[in-house]
Amino acid sequence: MAETETEDPMHGVTLLMMLQRLVDALGWAGLAEKIHIKCFDSDPSIESSLKFLRRTPWAREKVELLYLYTFYPKRAGELARRRRQRT
């Protein structure tokens, strides 16, 4: 395993884990305020949000970035750049 992978806080974190942690920290209203997606605003649920996010790459990227900036604010910019370079 490469050293950069072990330093990446996203390593081993599933979309479900990210979404649950964001909802716990921000609530659905806070999540909808930060990311304007209907599935967060109108009758939100983990299941419907996961279904949408798995089919919509741009929305998933927004959730991943919000996760980084919410829980790893000091390293978020660096980590976001690294993730974009890999794709």
C-alpha distance (Angstrom), angle and dihedral (degrees) to the residues before:
residue distance angle dihedral
M1 . . .
A2 3.80 . .
E3 3.78 119.7 .
T4 3.84 92.5 -121.5
E5 3.80 91.1 57.3
T6 3.79 93.2 56.2
E7 3.82 90.4 49.5
D8 3.80 92.0 51.6
P9 3.83 109.4 98.5
M10 3.80 88.2 -155.9
H11 3.80 91.8 62.5
G12 3.79 107.9 114.6
V13 3.81 93.8 3.5
T14 3.78 113.4 126.3
L15 3.78 126.0 -150.5
L16 3.82 88.3 -110.4
M17 3.81 91.3 54.6
M18 3.81 91.9 48.3
L19 3.78 93.3 48.5
Q20 3.81 94.1 47.1
R21 3.79 91.9 49.0
L22 3.82 92.4 48.0
V23 3.81 92.1 48.5
D24 3.81 90.3 48.9
A25 3.81 91.4 50.3
L26 3.82 101.4 37.5
G27 3.79 106.3 16.6
W28 3.80 122.2 -135.5
A29 3.81 92.5 -75.0
G30 3.80 91.8 52.6
L31 3.78 91.5 46.4
A32 3.81 91.3 49.8
E33 3.80 89.9 49.2
K34 3.81 92.8 53.6
I35 3.81 97.3 39.6
H36 3.80 114.9 31.5
I37 3.79 100.4 -143.7
K38 3.79 122.0 138.8
C39 3.82 93.9 -134.4
F40 3.83 89.0 63.5
D41 3.80 94.1 46.6
S42 3.79 107.6 36.6
D43 3.83 115.2 58.4
P44 3.83 93.3 -35.4
S45 3.78 124.2 -155.4
I46 3.77 135.1 164.8
E47 3.81 91.9 -118.6
S48 3.81 97.1 51.6
S49 3.81 92.2 42.7
L50 3.81 92.2 50.6
K51 3.79 91.1 49.6
F52 3.81 91.2 51.9
L53 3.80 95.4 42.9
R54 3.81 93.3 49.4
R55 3.81 90.0 55.0
T56 3.81 97.2 41.2
P57 3.82 115.1 61.3
W58 3.83 96.3 -173.7
A59 3.82 91.3 53.9
R60 3.79 92.5 46.4
E61 3.81 89.9 52.1
K62 3.81 90.2 53.0
V63 3.81 90.4 52.2
E64 3.81 91.5 48.0
L65 3.80 91.6 50.2
L66 3.80 92.2 46.9
Y67 3.81 88.6 50.9
L68 3.80 90.6 52.8
Y69 3.81 94.6 45.6
T70 3.81 92.3 45.0
F71 3.80 99.8 47.6
Y72 3.84 103.3 21.7
P73 3.83 104.1 31.4
K74 3.81 96.7 155.6
R75 3.80 93.4 54.3
A76 3.81 100.9 29.0
G77 3.81 98.1 101.2
E78 3.79 93.5 49.0
L79 3.81 92.6 45.2
A80 3.81 93.0 47.8
R81 3.82 91.0 52.2
R82 3.80 91.3 48.9
R83 3.79 92.2 50.0
R84 3.81 92.0 50.2
Q85 3.80 92.0 49.8
R86 3.82 90.9 56.0
T87 3.80 93.6 56.9
